[in-house]
Amino acid sequence: MLTLIVNNTSASTITTGTDPDVPCNPVVTRELLLLSKTGKIKNGAGKNKEDVLGFEYLVHDDNSQCCEYYLANSTLVGIKKTEPVPCPCGIKAIKDYKITYAEAIEIFHSLNFGDTFTGIRLSWPLNLETSEPTWHIDTTLGHTLIIGANSGKPICISRYYHRELDRKLA
């Protein structure tokens, strides 16, 4: 029996129990560190938090193994079996964050860079010089807005709109 406990404001995921079909499932309780979570968007494009059906979680355990699973948001039902995957390079583990995906979507709308997003994901890339994990929101205009997952501040957007973002933040 595998039990996954996910709190939307805490990035830690705890697993309990054993499942012989899942190689990265622990024999004893242990912490899995969140590496990223990627939203699944209803019909491929969303306008609000209700359009995010759930998230694909990528976690790292204390045996240097990575696992991936899908968990539907609380208004929906669904979970995908945990599967081992190769660990990615270039991202840090996320111990906690303050800004929820719903708040990140509100920030996206407040900046007026379109009204529809095609993707939302949380990660902490090593190549992005920031002191916090970041939400990445892809727009239907082909741009990506990056928002601090602790501060809620827009960090950057694709080059085309960078000057406009600077004006809006001034």
C-alpha positions as CSV (number, residue, x, y, z in Angstrom):
1,M,0.0,0.0,0.0
2,L,1.4,3.4,-1.0
3,T,0.2,6.5,0.6
4,L,1.2,9.9,-0.8
5,I,0.5,13.0,1.3
6,V,0.8,16.2,-0.7
7,N,0.2,19.7,0.8
8,N,-0.1,22.4,-1.8
9,T,1.9,24.9,0.3
10,S,4.6,22.5,1.3
11,A,6.8,20.9,-1.2
12,S,7.6,17.8,0.8
13,T,6.0,14.6,0.0
14,I,6.0,11.7,2.5
15,T,5.6,8.1,1.4
16,T,4.7,5.3,3.8
17,G,4.5,1.6,3.3
18,T,5.8,-0.8,0.6
19,D,4.9,-1.7,-2.9
20,P,7.0,-4.3,-4.6
21,D,6.0,-3.0,-8.1
22,V,7.5,0.4,-7.4
23,P,11.3,0.2,-7.1
24,C,11.6,3.7,-5.6
25,N,9.0,3.0,-2.9
26,P,10.6,2.9,0.6
27,V,10.4,0.1,3.1
28,V,10.2,2.6,5.9
29,T,8.8,6.1,6.0
30,R,11.2,8.6,4.4
31,E,11.0,12.0,2.8
32,L,11.0,12.6,-0.9
33,L,12.2,16.0,-2.0
34,L,10.3,17.8,-4.7
35,L,12.3,18.6,-7.9
36,S,9.4,19.9,-10.0
37,K,5.7,19.9,-10.5
38,T,4.1,20.4,-13.9
39,G,0.5,21.3,-14.3
40,K,-1.9,19.4,-16.6
41,I,-4.1,22.0,-18.2
42,K,-7.7,21.3,-19.3
43,N,-8.0,21.3,-23.1
44,G,-4.3,22.5,-23.3
45,A,-5.1,26.2,-22.4
46,G,-6.3,27.7,-19.2
47,K,-7.6,31.0,-17.9
48,N,-7.9,30.3,-14.2
49,K,-6.9,27.9,-11.4
50,E,-9.8,25.6,-12.1
51,D,-8.3,24.8,-15.6
52,V,-5.3,23.1,-13.8
53,L,-6.5,19.5,-13.5
54,G,-3.6,18.3,-11.4
55,F,0.2,18.1,-11.3
56,E,2.9,15.7,-12.5
57,Y,5.4,15.5,-9.5
58,L,9.0,14.7,-9.9
59,V,10.6,13.8,-6.6
60,H,14.1,12.6,-5.4
61,D,14.5,10.1,-2.6
62,D,17.3,9.6,-0.1
63,N,18.7,6.7,-2.2
64,S,19.4,9.1,-5.2
65,Q,16.5,7.7,-7.1
66,C,13.9,9.9,-8.9
67,C,10.2,9.1,-9.2
68,E,7.3,10.7,-11.0
69,Y,3.6,10.5,-10.4
70,Y,0.5,12.5,-11.2
71,L,-2.0,13.7,-8.6
72,A,-5.3,15.4,-9.5
73,N,-6.3,18.6,-7.7
74,S,-8.6,18.2,-4.7
75,T,-11.8,18.8,-6.7
76,L,-10.9,15.9,-8.9
77,V,-10.0,12.3,-8.3
78,G,-7.0,10.6,-9.7
79,I,-3.4,9.5,-9.1
80,K,-0.9,7.8,-11.3
81,K,1.3,5.0,-10.1
82,T,4.7,6.2,-9.0
83,E,7.3,5.4,-11.7
84,P,11.1,5.5,-11.5
85,V,12.6,8.0,-14.0
86,P,16.2,9.3,-14.7
87,C,17.1,12.1,-12.4
88,P,17.4,15.4,-14.3
89,C,20.5,17.7,-14.1
90,G,20.3,21.4,-13.5
91,I,17.6,21.7,-10.8
92,K,17.7,22.0,-7.0
93,A,15.4,20.3,-4.6
94,I,12.6,22.4,-3.3
95,K,12.1,22.2,0.5
96,D,9.2,24.7,0.7
97,Y,7.5,27.6,-1.1
98,K,4.9,30.1,-0.3
99,I,3.1,31.1,-3.5
100,T,0.6,28.5,-4.6
101,Y,-0.2,27.9,-8.3
102,A,-3.5,29.8,-7.9
103,E,-1.6,32.8,-6.6
104,A,0.9,32.5,-9.4
105,I,-1.9,32.6,-11.9
106,E,-3.4,35.7,-10.2
107,I,0.0,37.4,-10.5
108,F,0.2,36.4,-14.2
109,H,-3.2,38.1,-14.8
110,S,-2.2,41.2,-12.8
111,L,0.7,41.8,-15.2
112,N,-1.6,41.8,-18.2
113,F,0.5,39.6,-20.5
114,G,-2.5,37.9,-22.0
115,D,-5.4,36.0,-20.4
116,T,-4.6,32.4,-21.3
117,F,-1.7,30.1,-20.3
118,T,-0.7,26.8,-21.8
119,G,1.6,25.5,-19.1
120,I,2.5,26.0,-15.5
121,R,5.4,24.4,-13.6
122,L,7.4,24.8,-10.4
123,S,11.1,24.2,-10.3
124,W,14.4,25.7,-9.1
125,P,16.8,25.8,-12.1
126,L,20.5,26.1,-11.3
127,N,21.1,28.3,-14.4
128,L,18.5,30.9,-13.3
129,E,20.2,33.2,-10.8
130,T,17.6,33.3,-8.1
131,S,17.5,32.6,-4.4
132,E,14.1,30.9,-4.6
133,P,12.1,28.3,-6.5
134,T,10.2,29.7,-9.5
135,W,6.8,29.3,-11.2
136,H,7.0,29.3,-15.0
137,I,3.9,30.2,-16.8
138,D,3.8,29.7,-20.6
139,T,1.4,32.0,-22.4
140,T,-0.6,31.5,-25.6
141,L,1.5,34.5,-27.0
142,G,4.6,32.2,-26.8
143,H,6.2,33.8,-23.8
144,T,7.2,32.4,-20.4
145,L,6.7,34.5,-17.2
146,I,8.9,33.5,-14.3
147,I,7.6,34.3,-10.8
148,G,9.4,33.8,-7.5
149,A,7.6,31.0,-5.6
150,N,8.4,32.6,-2.2
151,S,8.4,36.3,-3.0
152,G,5.6,36.4,-5.6
153,K,7.7,38.8,-7.6
154,P,8.0,38.5,-11.4
155,I,11.6,37.7,-12.1
156,C,11.6,37.8,-15.9
157,I,9.7,37.1,-19.1
158,S,11.0,36.3,-22.6
159,R,13.2,39.0,-24.1
160,Y,10.5,40.5,-26.3
161,Y,8.4,41.8,-23.4
162,H,11.3,42.4,-21.0
163,R,11.3,46.2,-21.4
164,E,7.5,46.3,-21.0
165,L,7.7,44.2,-17.8
166,D,10.3,46.6,-16.4
167,R,8.0,49.5,-17.1
168,K,5.1,47.7,-15.4
169,L,7.2,46.9,-12.3
170,A,8.7,50.4,-12.0
